């Protein structure tokens, strides 16, 4: 039991530290230092290709004061027509963190599409906790996000 608790603590501690750092300064959309949403990945690719695909600078689009990149003009245009359909939930912040009352960065490689909505998690270890109760965590995150993002 002690080893299991230590392992759990080792996985969750970085997550909690990140939450503390972001608590004061969370913009509407989580971005890289270069102001890229999804770290430059193509938001449409999660739905169309079933995986994250790196976007290209020549297929960029600015939405909500953030640069979004796409792997093709077709994907960029699909996003332009319906950004809310493709943009990650909670502004790209971690869905599990949001369910726990914290805004922390989401990792484009730790993702899941649920009911045609894209959810990111802090990393794949944190995603394991989120996956234990996806509907419950989404419900909690939906309740928490408006309070966290003012």
Backbone as a printed PyTorch tensor [residue, N CA C, xyz], in Angstrom:
tensor([[[  0.8200,  -1.1920,   0.0000],
         [  0.0000,   0.0000,   0.0000],
         [  0.8670,   1.2610,   0.0000]],

        [[  1.9680,   1.2510,   0.7430],
         [  2.8340,   2.4120,   0.8170],
         [  3.4810,   2.7030,  -0.5380]],

        [[  3.9140,   1.6630,  -1.2430],
         [  4.5050,   1.8460,  -2.5640],
         [  3.4870,   2.4320,  -3.5280]],

        [[  2.2580,   1.9510,  -3.4530],
         [  1.2030,   2.4520,  -4.3280],
         [  0.9300,   3.9280,  -4.0440]],

        [[  0.8970,   4.3090,  -2.7700],
         [  0.6870,   5.7110,  -2.4090],
         [  1.8450,   6.5840,  -2.8780]],

        [[  3.0670,   6.0930,  -2.7400],
         [  4.2380,   6.8490,  -3.1890],
         [  4.1970,   7.0780,  -4.6930]],

        [[  3.8260,   6.0370,  -5.4360],
         [  3.7280,   6.1500,  -6.8810],
         [  2.6430,   7.1530,  -7.2660]],

        [[  1.5070,   7.0730,  -6.6080],
         [  0.4080,   8.0040,  -6.8590],
         [  0.8550,   9.4350,  -6.5650]],

        [[  1.5360,   9.6350,  -5.4470],
         [  2.0290,  10.9570,  -5.0880],
         [  3.0240,  11.4850,  -6.0980]],

        [[  3.9020,  10.6270,  -6.5990],
         [  4.8930,  11.0330,  -7.5900],
         [  4.2400,  11.4570,  -8.8990]],

        [[  3.1140,  10.8470,  -9.2290],
         [  2.4280,  11.2110, -10.4680],
         [  1.5920,  12.4690, -10.3030]],

        [[  1.0160,  12.6710,  -9.1430],
         [  0.0870,  13.7770,  -8.9330],
         [  0.7930,  15.0630,  -8.4960]],

        [[  1.9300,  14.9720,  -7.8220],
         [  2.6150,  16.1640,  -7.3320],
         [  2.9430,  17.1580,  -8.4420]],

        [[  3.5450,  16.7390,  -9.5620],
         [  3.8030,  17.7240, -10.6290],
         [  2.5200,  18.3730, -11.1480]],

        [[  1.4600,  17.6090, -11.1940],
         [  0.1570,  18.1140, -11.6260],
         [ -0.3170,  19.2220, -10.6850]],

        [[ -0.2160,  18.9870,  -9.3870],
         [ -0.6570,  19.9910,  -8.4110],
         [  0.2220,  21.2350,  -8.4430]],

        [[  1.5170,  21.0500,  -8.6620],
         [  2.4070,  22.2060,  -8.7680],
         [  2.0630,  23.0470,  -9.9900]],

        [[  1.7800,  22.3910, -11.0990],
         [  1.3750,  23.1170, -12.3060],
         [  0.0810,  23.8720, -12.0650]],

        [[ -0.8430,  23.2630, -11.3410],
         [ -2.1170,  23.9210, -11.0340],
         [ -1.8730,  25.1980, -10.2420]],

        [[ -0.9690,  25.1490,  -9.2890],
         [ -0.6740,  26.3320,  -8.4820],
         [ -0.0720,  27.4490,  -9.3340]],

        [[  0.7910,  27.0930, -10.2770],
         [  1.4080,  28.0940, -11.1360],
         [  0.4060,  28.7700, -12.0610]],

        [[ -0.5630,  28.0140, -12.5550],
         [ -1.5230,  28.5560, -13.5070],
         [ -2.7210,  29.2230, -12.8390]],

        [[ -2.8820,  29.0540, -11.5690],
         [ -4.0700,  29.5340, -10.8770],
         [ -4.3170,  31.0310, -11.0810]],

        [[ -3.2640,  31.8070, -11.1840],
         [ -3.4210,  33.2570, -11.2580],
         [ -3.4600,  33.8200, -12.6770]],

        [[ -2.9800,  33.0580, -13.6760],
         [ -2.7290,  33.6600, -14.9760],
         [ -3.3130,  32.8850, -16.1530]],

        [[ -4.4200,  32.2610, -16.0280],
         [ -4.9540,  31.4110, -17.0880],
         [ -5.7070,  32.2140, -18.1460]],

        [[ -5.1750,  32.2730, -19.3780],
         [ -5.9290,  32.9050, -20.4640],
         [ -7.0640,  31.9920, -20.9330]],

        [[ -7.9260,  32.5150, -21.7880],
         [ -9.0890,  31.7570, -22.2550],
         [ -8.6880,  30.4580, -22.9550]],

        [[ -7.6370,  30.5070, -23.7680],
         [ -7.1500,  29.3390, -24.4840],
         [ -5.7170,  29.0920, -24.0390]],

        [[ -5.4270,  27.8540, -23.6460],
         [ -4.0540,  27.5420, -23.2730],
         [ -3.1880,  27.5240, -24.5310]],

        [[ -2.0640,  28.2380, -24.4960],
         [ -1.1820,  28.3270, -25.6580],
         [  0.2770,  28.1090, -25.2550]],

        [[  1.0950,  27.8850, -26.2750],
         [  2.5360,  27.8520, -26.0820],
         [  3.0300,  29.2860, -25.9670]],

        [[  4.3140,  29.4500, -25.7140],
         [  4.8970,  30.8020, -25.6500],
         [  4.7710,  31.5160, -26.9890]],

        [[  4.6720,  30.7540, -28.0800],
         [  4.5200,  31.3450, -29.4140],
         [  3.0580,  31.6440, -29.7470]],

        [[  2.1730,  31.5850, -28.7320],
         [  0.7440,  31.8470, -28.8810],
         [  0.0490,  30.8540, -29.8200]],

        [[  0.5020,  29.5930, -29.7790],
         [ -0.1130,  28.5310, -30.5720],
         [ -1.0600,  27.7060, -29.7130]],

        [[ -2.2630,  27.5160, -30.2020],
         [ -3.1970,  26.6000, -29.5530],
         [ -2.7730,  25.1730, -29.8690]],

        [[ -3.0580,  24.2580, -28.9660],
         [ -2.7710,  22.8290, -29.1510],
         [ -1.3100,  22.5680, -29.5220]],

        [[ -0.4130,  23.4220, -29.0600],
         [  1.0240,  23.2840, -29.3570],
         [  1.2880,  23.1490, -30.8530]],

        [[  0.4050,  23.7220, -31.6570],
         [  0.5730,  23.6810, -33.1070],
         [ -0.0590,  22.4870, -33.7890]],

        [[ -0.7530,  21.6340, -33.0260],
         [ -1.4380,  20.4930, -33.6430],
         [ -2.7520,  20.9440, -34.2770]],

        [[ -3.1900,  20.1860, -35.2460],
         [ -4.4000,  20.4430, -36.0140],
         [ -5.6170,  19.9400, -35.2320]],

        [[ -6.4740,  20.8550, -34.7800],
         [ -7.6490,  20.4780, -33.9920],
         [ -8.6080,  19.5720, -34.7610]],

        [[ -8.7160,  19.7610, -36.0480],
         [ -9.6350,  18.9680, -36.8710],
         [ -9.1340,  17.5360, -37.0200]],

        [[ -7.8260,  17.3360, -36.9610],
         [ -7.2540,  16.0000, -37.1690],
         [ -7.7210,  14.9810, -36.1270]],

        [[ -8.0020,  15.4110, -34.9210],
         [ -8.4750,  14.4810, -33.8880],
         [ -9.7880,  13.8190, -34.3320]],

        [[-10.6060,  14.5760, -35.0210],
         [-11.9080,  14.0810, -35.4670],
         [-11.8090,  13.3790, -36.8180]],

        [[-11.0490,  13.9590, -37.7300],
         [-10.9570,  13.4510, -39.0970],
         [-10.0120,  12.2400, -39.2060]],

        [[ -8.8520,  12.3190, -38.5420],
         [ -7.8310,  11.2800, -38.6480],
         [ -7.7750,  10.3520, -37.4410]],

        [[ -8.4730,  10.7400, -36.3650],
         [ -8.4430,   9.9260, -35.1480],
         [ -7.1270,   9.9910, -34.4060]],

        [[ -6.3650,  11.0570, -34.6490],
         [ -5.0820,  11.2390, -33.9610],
         [ -4.6290,  12.6830, -34.1520]],

        [[ -3.7240,  13.1380, -33.2830],
         [ -3.1860,  14.4840, -33.4750],
         [ -2.1940,  14.5050, -34.6350]],

        [[ -2.3240,  15.5030, -35.4910],
         [ -1.4250,  15.6960, -36.6240],
         [ -0.8680,  17.1120, -36.5110]],

        [[  0.4280,  17.2430, -36.6900],
         [  1.0600,  18.5630, -36.5930],
         [  0.5190,  19.4940, -37.6730]],

        [[  0.2210,  20.7150, -37.2660],
         [ -0.2170,  21.7240, -38.2150],
         [  0.9740,  22.3710, -38.8920]],

        [[  0.7000,  23.0980, -39.9620],
         [  1.7490,  23.7820, -40.7300],
         [  1.4990,  25.2880, -40.6850]],

        [[  2.5620,  26.0680, -40.6020],
         [  2.3910,  27.5270, -40.5390],
         [  1.5710,  28.1020, -41.6930]],

        [[  1.6900,  27.5210, -42.8660],
         [  0.9590,  28.0630, -44.0150],
         [ -0.5550,  27.8350, -43.9260]],

        [[ -0.9890,  26.9780, -43.0060],
         [ -2.4200,  26.7370, -42.8150],
         [ -2.8430,  27.2030, -41.4190]],

        [[ -2.5300,  28.4360, -41.0990],
         [ -2.8560,  29.0160, -39.7930],
         [ -4.1500,  29.8070, -39.8690]],

        [[ -4.7620,  29.9570, -38.6990],
         [ -5.9840,  30.7460, -38.5800],
         [ -6.0100,  31.3220, -37.1720]],

        [[ -6.3650,  32.5810, -37.0590],
         [ -6.4350,  33.2310, -35.7450],
         [ -7.8830,  33.2240, -35.2550]],

        [[ -8.0920,  32.6590, -34.0810],
         [ -9.4120,  32.6070, -33.4490],
         [ -9.2170,  32.8130, -31.9530]],

        [[-10.0100,  33.6790, -31.3730],
         [ -9.9290,  34.0320, -29.9560],
         [ -8.5270,  34.5470, -29.5870]],

        [[ -7.9520,  35.3560, -30.4940],
         [ -6.6340,  35.9640, -30.2920],
         [ -5.4980,  34.9440, -30.1710]],

        [[ -5.7160,  33.7550, -30.7110],
         [ -4.7340,  32.6720, -30.6390],
         [ -4.5340,  32.1140, -32.0400]],

        [[ -3.3230,  31.6960, -32.3470],
         [ -3.0390,  31.0880, -33.6410],
         [ -3.2610,  29.5740, -33.5680]],

        [[ -4.0590,  29.0880, -34.4910],
         [ -4.3380,  27.6570, -34.6350],
         [ -3.7030,  27.2080, -35.9380]],

        [[ -3.0430,  26.0770, -35.9190],
         [ -2.4180,  25.5480, -37.1330],
         [ -3.1320,  24.2770, -37.5830]],

        [[ -3.0830,  24.0520, -38.8890],
         [ -3.7730,  22.9070, -39.4880],
         [ -2.8660,  22.2190, -40.4940]],

        [[ -3.1400,  20.9570, -40.7410],
         [ -2.3040,  20.1780, -41.6600],
         [ -2.7040,  20.3830, -43.1180]],

        [[ -3.8570,  21.0060, -43.3410],
         [ -4.3180,  21.2530, -44.7130],
         [ -5.2430,  22.4620, -44.7360]],

        [[ -5.4180,  23.0100, -45.9260],
         [ -6.3590,  24.1210, -46.0930],
         [ -7.7740,  23.6400, -45.8130]],

        [[ -8.0770,  22.4110, -46.1820],
         [ -9.4150,  21.8460, -45.9330],
         [ -9.7280,  21.8190, -44.4380]],

        [[ -8.7620,  21.3790, -43.6140],
         [ -8.9870,  21.3430, -42.1700],
         [ -9.0930,  22.7530, -41.5910]],

        [[ -8.2550,  23.6680, -42.0820],
         [ -8.3350,  25.0620, -41.6200],
         [ -9.7200,  25.6380, -41.9150]],

        [[-10.2260,  25.3770, -43.1100],
         [-11.5270,  25.9170, -43.4940],
         [-12.6580,  25.2880, -42.6930]],

        [[-12.5380,  24.0030, -42.3770],
         [-13.5470,  23.3420, -41.5370],
         [-13.5820,  23.9850, -40.1490]],

        [[-12.3950,  24.2940, -39.6040],
         [-12.3170,  24.9530, -38.3020],
         [-12.9120,  26.3590, -38.3780]],

        [[-12.5770,  27.0980, -39.4360],
         [-13.1190,  28.4520, -39.6050],
         [-14.6410,  28.4440, -39.5760]],

        [[-15.2500,  27.4260, -40.1980],
         [-16.7030,  27.3370, -40.2850],
         [-17.3640,  26.9750, -38.9560]],

        [[-16.6430,  26.2530, -38.0720],
         [-17.2300,  25.8030, -36.8110],
         [-16.1530,  25.5910, -35.7530]],

        [[-15.4860,  26.6590, -35.3010],
         [-14.3880,  26.4730, -34.3370],
         [-14.8100,  25.8010, -33.0350]],

        [[-16.0280,  26.0850, -32.5590],
         [-16.4900,  25.4840, -31.3030],
         [-16.6240,  23.9670, -31.4200]],

        [[-16.8460,  23.4820, -32.6320],
         [-16.9710,  22.0370, -32.8540],
         [-15.6270,  21.3360, -32.6740]],

        [[-14.5310,  21.9900, -33.0380],
         [-13.2210,  21.3550, -33.0540],
         [-12.2950,  21.7690, -31.9080]],

        [[-12.4680,  22.9420, -31.3740],
         [-11.5800,  23.4130, -30.3040],
         [-11.7280,  22.5180, -29.0780]],

        [[-10.6360,  22.2880, -28.3630],
         [-10.7330,  21.4360, -27.1700],
         [-11.5850,  22.0880, -26.0890]],

        [[-12.2220,  21.2570, -25.3130],
         [-13.0310,  21.7340, -24.2070],
         [-12.1430,  22.4190, -23.1680]],

        [[-12.7220,  23.3150, -22.4220],
         [-12.0620,  24.0430, -21.3330],
         [-10.8380,  24.8130, -21.8370]],

        [[-10.8970,  25.2810, -23.0820],
         [ -9.8280,  26.0890, -23.6410],
         [ -8.5170,  25.3440, -23.8380]],

        [[ -8.5700,  24.0220, -23.8390],
         [ -7.3420,  23.2380, -23.9940],
         [ -6.6360,  22.9550, -22.6800]],

        [[ -7.2650,  23.3450, -21.5820],
         [ -6.7180,  22.9900, -20.2710],
         [ -7.0980,  21.5540, -19.9500]],

        [[ -6.4110,  20.9700, -19.0040],
         [ -6.6090,  19.5750, -18.6230],
         [ -8.0270,  19.3340, -18.1110]],

        [[ -8.7050,  18.3660, -18.7060],
         [-10.0800,  18.0450, -18.3090],
         [-10.1320,  17.5080, -16.8820]],

        [[ -9.1540,  16.7040, -16.4880],
         [ -9.1500,  16.1820, -15.1240],
         [ -8.8770,  17.3090, -14.1350]],

        [[ -7.9010,  18.1570, -14.4480],
         [ -7.6210,  19.2860, -13.5630],
         [ -8.8320,  20.1720, -13.3840]],

        [[ -9.5400,  20.4360, -14.4780],
         [-10.7440,  21.2540, -14.4080],
         [-11.7910,  20.5780, -13.5380]],

        [[-11.8940,  19.2580, -13.6430],
         [-12.8660,  18.5310, -12.8050],
         [-12.5020,  18.6280, -11.3280]],

        [[-11.2220,  18.8350, -11.0450],
         [-10.7500,  18.9430,  -9.6620],
         [-10.6690,  20.3870,  -9.1820]],

        [[-11.0600,  21.3280, -10.0530],
         [-11.0850,  22.7300,  -9.6560],
         [ -9.8150,  23.5050,  -9.9580]],

        [[ -8.9960,  23.0130, -10.9130],
         [ -7.7430,  23.6770, -11.2570],
         [ -7.5960,  23.7890, -12.7660]],

        [[ -7.0590,  24.9040, -13.2370],
         [ -6.7050,  25.0370, -14.6450],
         [ -5.2190,  24.7520, -14.7910]],

        [[ -4.9030,  23.6700, -15.4860],
         [ -3.5180,  23.3080, -15.7850],
         [ -3.4290,  22.9890, -17.2710]],

        [[ -2.2490,  23.1000, -17.8530],
         [ -2.1170,  22.8790, -19.2930],
         [ -2.5900,  21.4920, -19.7240]],

        [[ -3.1280,  21.4350, -20.9290],
         [ -3.4720,  20.1610, -21.5420],
         [ -2.3870,  19.7630, -22.5280]],

        [[ -2.1230,  18.4830, -22.6280],
         [ -1.1240,  17.9480, -23.5470],
         [ -1.8450,  17.4010, -24.7790]],

        [[ -1.5480,  17.8950, -25.9700],
         [ -2.2230,  17.4260, -27.1810],
         [ -2.0390,  15.9270, -27.4440]],

        [[ -1.0570,  15.3030, -26.7760],
         [ -0.8470,  13.8650, -26.9450],
         [ -1.6600,  13.0370, -25.9450]],

        [[ -2.2380,  13.6700, -24.9380],
         [ -3.0780,  12.9900, -23.9390],
         [ -4.5090,  13.4620, -24.1680]],

        [[ -5.2170,  12.8260, -25.0680],
         [ -6.4930,  13.3270, -25.5540],
         [ -7.5200,  12.2070, -25.6670]],

        [[ -8.7760,  12.6230, -25.7900],
         [ -9.8740,  11.6980, -26.0530],
         [-11.0470,  12.5090, -26.5990]],

        [[-11.7060,  11.9770, -27.6130],
         [-12.9380,  12.5780, -28.1190],
         [-14.0880,  11.8170, -27.4860]],

        [[-14.9720,  12.5530, -26.8180],
         [-16.1450,  11.9770, -26.1560],
         [-17.3640,  12.7670, -26.6150]],

        [[-18.3440,  12.0860, -27.1550],
         [-19.5640,  12.7490, -27.6360],
         [-19.2360,  13.9280, -28.5580]],

        [[-18.3160,  13.6870, -29.4980],
         [-17.9080,  14.6920, -30.4950],
         [-17.2880,  15.9460, -29.8880]],

        [[-16.6520,  15.8070, -28.7300],
         [-15.9280,  16.9150, -28.1010],
         [-14.5260,  16.4310, -27.7500]],

        [[-13.5530,  17.3090, -27.9590],
         [-12.1560,  16.9890, -27.6900],
         [-11.7740,  17.4010, -26.2700]],

        [[-11.1850,  16.4570, -25.5430],
         [-10.7210,  16.6940, -24.1760],
         [ -9.2300,  16.3860, -24.1090]],

        [[ -8.4790,  17.2400, -23.4400],
         [ -7.0580,  17.0300, -23.2100],
         [ -6.8110,  16.8060, -21.7310]],

        [[ -5.7190,  16.1410, -21.4360],
         [ -5.2740,  15.9790, -20.0560],
         [ -3.8380,  16.4590, -19.9240]],

        [[ -3.4060,  16.6820, -18.7050],
         [ -2.0700,  17.2060, -18.4070],
         [ -0.9820,  16.3050, -18.9880]],

        [[ -1.1460,  15.0170, -18.8260],
         [ -0.2560,  14.0200, -19.4260],
         [ -0.9850,  12.6730, -19.3960]],

        [[ -0.3490,  11.6420, -19.8910],
         [ -1.0250,  10.3420, -19.9790],
         [ -1.2150,   9.6930, -18.6090]],

        [[ -0.3670,  10.0090, -17.6400],
         [ -0.5680,   9.4840, -16.2810],
         [ -1.8160,  10.0960, -15.6490]],

        [[ -1.9650,  11.3980, -15.7660],
         [ -3.1590,  12.0720, -15.2280],
         [ -4.3980,  11.6030, -15.9840]],

        [[ -4.2450,  11.3630, -17.2820],
         [ -5.3830,  10.8970, -18.0740],
         [ -5.9520,   9.5870, -17.5320]],

        [[ -5.1200,   8.7430, -16.9620],
         [ -5.5990,   7.4750, -16.3750],
         [ -6.6300,   7.7420, -15.2840]],

        [[ -6.4080,   8.7850, -14.4800],
         [ -7.3740,   9.1380, -13.4330],
         [ -8.6720,   9.6470, -14.0590]],

        [[ -8.5380,  10.4770, -15.0850],
         [ -9.7210,  11.0200, -15.7620],
         [-10.5460,   9.8980, -16.3810]],

        [[ -9.8840,   8.9220, -16.9600],
         [-10.5820,   7.8210, -17.6350],
         [-11.3340,   6.9030, -16.6750]],

        [[-11.0320,   6.9660, -15.3940],
         [-11.7280,   6.1290, -14.4170],
         [-13.2030,   6.4880, -14.2920]],

        [[-13.5550,   7.7410, -14.5900],
         [-14.9620,   8.1720, -14.5370],
         [-15.1570,   9.3450, -15.4960]],

        [[-15.1150,   9.0570, -16.7770],
         [-15.2050,  10.1230, -17.7820],
         [-16.4900,  10.9350, -17.6340]],

        [[-17.6870,  10.3090, -17.5930],
         [-18.9070,  11.1280, -17.4680],
         [-18.9300,  11.9800, -16.1970]],

        [[-18.5060,  11.3980, -15.0850],
         [-18.4870,  12.1420, -13.8250],
         [-17.4890,  13.2800, -13.8540]],

        [[-16.3180,  13.0320, -14.4350],
         [-15.3040,  14.0810, -14.5200],
         [-15.7210,  15.1910, -15.4740]],

        [[-16.3920,  14.8420, -16.5630],
         [-16.8890,  15.8770, -17.4800],
         [-17.9430,  16.7250, -16.7730]],

        [[-18.8300,  16.0800, -16.0400],
         [-19.8660,  16.8280, -15.3180],
         [-19.2340,  17.8000, -14.3200]],

        [[-18.2540,  17.3300, -13.5550],
         [-17.5770,  18.2010, -12.5830],
         [-16.8370,  19.3410, -13.2880]],

        [[-16.1470,  19.0110, -14.3840],
         [-15.3990,  20.0400, -15.1180],
         [-16.3410,  21.0800, -15.7150]],

        [[-17.4760,  20.6160, -16.2570],
         [-18.4660,  21.5520, -16.8020],
         [-18.9650,  22.5170, -15.7260]],

        [[-19.1120,  22.0270, -14.5070],
         [-19.5540,  22.8740, -13.3970],
         [-18.4380,  23.8270, -12.9480]],

        [[-17.2120,  23.3290, -12.9250],
         [-16.0780,  24.1180, -12.4080],
         [-15.5530,  25.1650, -13.3860]],

        [[-15.5620,  24.8500, -14.6640],
         [-14.8920,  25.7230, -15.6340],
         [-15.3870,  27.1760, -15.6110]],

        [[-16.6800,  27.4190, -15.5700],
         [-17.1150,  28.8340, -15.5280],
         [-16.5950,  29.5790, -14.3130]],

        [[-16.4060,  28.8860, -13.1920],
         [-15.8830,  29.5360, -11.9800],
         [-14.3670,  29.7660, -12.0820]],

        [[-13.6940,  28.8600, -12.7790],
         [-12.2380,  28.9520, -12.8980],
         [-11.8170,  29.9610, -13.9470]],

        [[-12.6070,  30.0390, -14.9920],
         [-12.2770,  30.9590, -16.0830],
         [-13.2540,  32.1260, -16.0530]],

        [[-12.8070,  33.2150, -15.5100],
         [-13.6900,  34.3770, -15.3530],
         [-13.3420,  35.4450, -16.3350]]])
